[in-house]
């Protein structure tokens, strides 16, 4: 295995540029590939991890106010990955922000006594809530946002959801709560990659427009290309602007492609919702992420 793949290609600093955030996204994808390849079962939910990588690069590279030396700092921003089976991409983000040691990505995933598991839990540094059961992340995030407002703090709360879990009723109960309590410090980002483990989401349950649904629940909504860093940054800038849609929780519908940008994964998104790596798959992935 080519050890150069383990070396970071960019390190965190304040005020990363858009072009640097694109490099962060590349690094996160490379790190996920290495994490999966070195996991105890050489498996992971790579399709959804790659589809949300650009958004996660922006969040961990530019927007999340965190202190690696004080993980329970009261003024930190809170990030909940509601689609918890995509934990690998969050672990890569935590390593990028020096919250977990970088080497844990390559020797601590899905092994019997290891720190990192397929579904994250709060025993892992930087994880705010367990999200193994889908559909609960927005409820947890709404509660945290409400508590911050009650206490007069300016914490921002970000919840990244999968499109599949947005068919669950609890998501929309949380959406009602967010509107009812004017949680404009809460941002929900939907990774709309169009596929769940059993196929195309429209073939399984007609979801229609997530944008129109969130609007109907009283949220401010932005629709973006989830692989266009300029659009991602503009949308996230808007969510932090207190004069932008005051009193409304924020929703970003990120149109993405499952497995992006790996050619054979995009052609077969159901297979690569979750996949076992072998030497050949790993080699092809790393070649396309060169």
Secondary structure, 3 states (H helix, E strand, C coil): CCHHHHCCCCCCCCCCCHHHHHHHHHHHHHHHHHHHHHCCCCEECHHHHHHCHHHHHHHHHHHCCCCCCCCCCCCCCEEEECCHHHHHHHHHHHHHCCCCCCCHHHHCECCCCCCECCCCCCCCCCCCCCCCCCCCHHHHHHHHHHHHHHCCCCCCEEEEEECCHHHCHHHHHHHHHHHHCCCCCEEEEEEECCEECCEEHHHHCCCCCHHHHHHHCCCEEEEEECCCHHHHHHHHHHHHCCCCCCCCCEEEEEECCCCCCCHHHHHCCCHHHCEECCHHHHHHHHHHCC
